[in-house]
């Protein structure tokens, strides 16, 4: 997963809107506050408007405000609004018309990539935009590292010499 510069700056702009509710800051003021080049901020404002994330008004009392609920939209949702699906590999989209790879049914790597991809998506889907804007503390991250989160910790020293499925499954530690 690669977070583009546009998405990074868009997240900064959303932080400004979350932290200034009802303030309708201008693109220029947000660009200055977060050190985003103004012309790039204008382009991002357009992308955010097109994606339905913000509403932008012109004039003396204009500015931007959120059109989404930051308590309901996750970081993963936001990234996918701007960048499209979060994919670790092209296995899900490299086939004809963006379908699965034609080799997927017999590919020995596919289950590994899909497993890794699912885990990659779990972290950003665990945080809402408001939580991220307000800063996630270490205690919250530790809490999410429990068994329910499904984040996996592969420890090389725990890998069995016999690679049978039963023994390998026993070496996957859920934090």
C-alpha positions in Angstrom: 0.0 0.0 0.0 1.5 3.3 -1.0 -0.1 6.5 0.3 0.3 9.1 -2.3 1.4 12.7 -1.5 -2.1 13.8 -2.6 -3.7 11.5 -0.1 -1.3 12.5 2.7 -2.1 16.2 2.1 -5.8 15.5 1.8 -5.6 13.8 5.2 -4.0 17.0 6.6 -6.7 19.1 5.1 -9.4 16.9 6.7 -7.6 17.2 10.1 -8.1 21.0 9.7 -11.8 20.6 9.0 -12.3 18.1 11.9 -10.4 20.4 14.3 -12.3 23.5 13.2 -15.9 22.4 13.1 -18.2 25.2 11.8 -15.2 27.3 11.0 -15.2 26.7 7.2 -11.5 27.4 6.7 -10.3 28.5 3.3 -8.0 26.4 1.1 -5.3 29.0 1.5 -5.4 29.0 5.3 -5.3 25.2 5.4 -2.5 25.1 2.9 -0.5 27.6 5.0 -1.2 25.8 8.3 -0.1 22.4 7.0 2.6 23.6 4.6 0.9 22.3 1.5 1.7 24.1 -1.8 -1.4 26.3 -2.5 -1.9 25.1 -6.1 -1.7 21.5 -5.0 -4.2 22.2 -2.1 -6.6 23.6 -4.7 -6.3 20.5 -6.8 -6.8 18.3 -3.7 -9.9 20.4 -2.7 -11.3 19.6 -6.1 -10.6 15.9 -5.6 -12.2 15.9 -2.2 -15.3 17.7 -3.5 -15.6 15.2 -6.4 -15.3 12.3 -3.9 -18.0 13.8 -1.8 -15.8 14.3 1.2 -16.1 18.1 1.5 -18.3 20.9 0.3 -16.6 24.0 -0.8 -18.2 27.5 -1.1 -16.8 30.6 -2.7 -17.0 34.2 -1.5 -16.4 36.3 1.6 -18.0 33.7 3.9 -16.9 30.7 1.8 -14.6 27.9 2.8 -14.7 24.2 3.1 -16.6 21.9 5.4 -16.9 18.1 5.7 -19.7 16.4 3.9 -18.9 13.1 5.6 -19.1 12.0 9.2 -15.5 11.6 10.4 -16.7 9.2 13.1 -18.1 6.8 10.5 -15.4 6.9 7.8 -12.3 4.9 8.4 -8.8 5.7 7.1 -9.1 2.8 4.7 -12.4 4.2 3.4 -10.8 7.6 2.9 -7.7 6.2 1.1 -9.9 4.2 -1.2 -12.1 7.2 -2.0 -9.0 9.0 -3.3 -6.7 6.2 -4.6 -9.0 3.3 -5.3 -8.7 -0.2 -3.8 -5.8 -1.0 -1.5 -4.0 -3.9 -3.1 -0.8 -5.7 -2.1 -0.7 -7.5 -5.4 -2.5 -7.3 -8.7 -4.0 -10.8 -8.3 -7.5 -9.4 -7.9 -7.4 -7.1 -10.9 -4.9 -8.2 -13.5 -7.4 -10.4 -15.4 -9.5 -9.5 -18.3 -11.8 -6.5 -17.6 -10.1 -6.0 -14.1 -11.1 -9.4 -12.9 -9.1 -11.9 -10.9 -5.8 -13.2 -12.4 -6.6 -16.2 -14.7 -3.9 -18.2 -12.8 -5.4 -17.6 -9.4 -7.1 -21.1 -9.0 -3.7 -22.9 -9.2 -1.3 -20.2 -8.0 0.5 -21.3 -4.9 1.3 -17.7 -3.9 -2.3 -16.3 -4.1 -3.3 -17.5 -0.6 -0.3 -15.8 0.9 -0.8 -12.5 -1.0 -4.5 -12.5 -0.1 -3.8 -13.3 3.6 -1.2 -10.5 3.7 -3.6 -8.1 1.9 -6.4 -8.7 4.3 -4.1 -8.0 7.2 -2.8 -4.9 5.5 -6.3 -3.5 5.3 -7.2 -4.3 8.9 -5.1 -1.6 10.4 -6.4 1.5 8.5 -9.9 0.1 8.8 -9.6 0.1 12.6 -9.4 3.9 12.9 -11.9 6.6 12.0 -10.9 9.9 10.5 -11.7 11.6 13.8 -9.6 9.2 15.8 -6.6 9.7 13.5 -7.1 13.5 13.5 -7.0 13.5 17.3 -4.0 11.3 17.5 -4.0 7.6 18.3 -2.2 7.0 21.6 0.1 4.1 22.3 -2.5 2.6 24.6 -5.1 2.5 21.8 -2.6 0.8 19.5 -1.7 -1.8 22.1 -5.4 -2.5 22.6 -5.8 -3.1 18.9 -2.9 -5.5 19.0 -5.0 -8.1 20.8 -6.4 -11.3 19.3 -9.6 -9.7 18.0 -7.7 -7.4 15.8 -6.3 -10.3 13.8 -2.9 -8.7 13.4 -0.4 -11.4 13.0 3.2 -11.7 14.4 5.3 -14.2 12.5 8.4 -15.1 14.5 11.1 -16.8 12.5 12.5 -18.7 15.5 9.0 -20.3 15.9 8.9 -21.7 12.4 9.0 -25.5 12.5 11.5 -27.5 10.4 8.6 -29.7 9.2 6.4 -27.5 7.1 3.2 -29.5 7.4 0.1 -27.4 7.5 -0.8 -28.3 11.1 2.6 -27.3 12.4 2.8 -24.1 10.4 -0.7 -23.1 11.6 0.5 -23.5 15.1 3.4 -21.0 14.5 1.1 -18.1 13.6 0.8 -16.0 16.7 -2.0 -13.6 17.0 -1.0 -10.6 19.0 
